[in-house]
């Protein structure tokens, strides 16, 4: 497996501007000419010489803000080779070589496989709390709420910083709230919109063919608070929404007021009947 190292490197061979190049920034022939050494290092890391393509060029690496220049700090150059590794189209091998002042020996700093402008890359990393989807939580999992969760607000309203106020917390417990945070208006609105648009909302196929809405059903248990007029729970064990949050305008065939229309009793015929319109009985 190839280890990908995040480094700032040109995806293609560097193009030097002669007017902008200073004598200290031009690498010596010792490093720029060490193409065979760089290729050998790339092939060793790749494990197969066939996946290391043609030489794309070489460019100097910055030495940072330390004083002295290449004559004191040495030189660092990165050679680039095309990648022929399956699945890594648009990538290239980057081999960084170093040369100490006053010596002829060239050392290999690192060999990495880097993406170019047209390379296929994995999607940007997304924090776990943004990747989580309904239904992902399983037995034993813990999903802590963040302090800035817009769906929650302090259950006490003494001050804006009441969450850190012991007296406000004691007041909330005394009033019977018993919880440090409750759902905010934004959280309640989002939940109501989600439930109304779900399988137990007023626009579901079941609700359209129901004999009556849940709001008039004896098994309907309204929610408390501001959602009372919109939502409730179904308490009918034979209903498809038993134990679920349903809209007031939802409905099903298990409505408490549903009745069978009793028509006129049908005549029971026990003897044979003949249709004499087209033939005669002999």
Secondary structure, DSSP 4 states (H G I P E B T S, - for coil): -PPP------SS-----TTT--TTTSPPHHHHT-HHHHHHHHHHHHS-GGGEEEEEEEEEPP--S-TT-HHHH-EEEEEEEEE--TT-TTEEEEEEEEE-TT---EEEEEEEEEE-TT---PPPP--HHHH--TT---TT---PPPTT-TTEEES--SSTTGGG-HHHHHHHHHTT---SEEE-HHHHHHHHHHHHTSTTSTTSHHHHT-SS-GGG-TTEEEPSGGGTTTEEEE--TTSTTBTSEEETT---TT-TT--PPP-PPPPP--S-----SSS---
